[in-house]
């Protein structure tokens, strides 16, 4: 993603870079909406794991 951004800005003078910048922008928008879902899924998995560990620890 960083490489697309850098190459896009360096080649924008030749108008080729705008293609790279468009790809970078689309990638950025997709990440904007997907990352929050990934974080929520990881938090839920961790919460479930810790709850299971606590329940097992209580039953001993």
C-alpha positions as CSV (number, residue, x, y, z in Angstrom):
1,X,0.0,0.0,0.0
2,X,2.8,2.3,0.9
3,X,4.6,1.4,-2.3
4,X,1.5,2.2,-4.4
5,X,1.3,5.6,-2.8
6,X,5.0,6.5,-3.3
7,X,5.1,5.2,-6.9
8,X,1.8,7.0,-7.6
9,X,3.1,10.3,-6.4
10,X,6.5,9.9,-8.1
11,X,4.9,9.1,-11.5
12,X,1.9,11.5,-11.3
13,X,3.9,13.9,-13.4
14,X,3.6,11.4,-16.3
15,X,-0.1,10.8,-15.6
16,X,0.7,7.1,-15.0
17,X,0.7,7.7,-11.3
18,X,-3.0,8.6,-11.2
19,X,-3.7,4.9,-11.9
20,X,-1.6,3.9,-8.9
21,X,-3.2,6.6,-6.7
22,X,-6.7,5.4,-7.7
23,X,-5.8,1.8,-6.7
24,X,-4.4,3.2,-3.5
25,X,-7.6,5.2,-2.8
26,X,-9.8,2.2,-3.5
27,X,-7.7,0.0,-1.2
28,X,-7.8,2.6,1.5
29,X,-11.6,2.8,1.3
30,X,-12.0,-1.0,1.5
31,X,-9.7,-1.0,4.6
32,X,-11.7,1.8,6.1
33,X,-14.8,-0.4,6.3
34,X,-13.2,-3.8,6.9
35,X,-10.7,-3.1,9.7
36,X,-13.4,-2.3,12.3
37,X,-15.1,-5.6,11.6
38,X,-11.8,-7.5,11.9
39,X,-11.1,-5.8,15.2
40,X,-14.6,-6.6,16.5
41,X,-14.1,-10.3,15.5
42,X,-10.8,-10.5,17.3
43,X,-12.2,-8.8,20.4
44,X,-15.1,-11.3,20.5
45,X,-12.8,-14.3,20.1
46,X,-10.5,-13.0,22.9
47,X,-13.5,-12.3,25.1
48,X,-14.9,-15.8,24.5
49,X,-11.5,-17.4,25.2
50,X,-11.0,-15.5,28.4
51,X,-14.6,-16.3,29.5
52,X,-14.0,-20.0,28.9
53,X,-10.8,-19.9,30.9
54,X,-12.5,-18.1,33.8
55,X,-15.3,-20.7,33.8
56,X,-12.9,-23.6,33.8
57,X,-10.9,-21.9,36.6
58,X,-14.0,-21.5,38.7
59,X,-15.1,-25.1,38.4
60,X,-11.8,-26.4,39.9
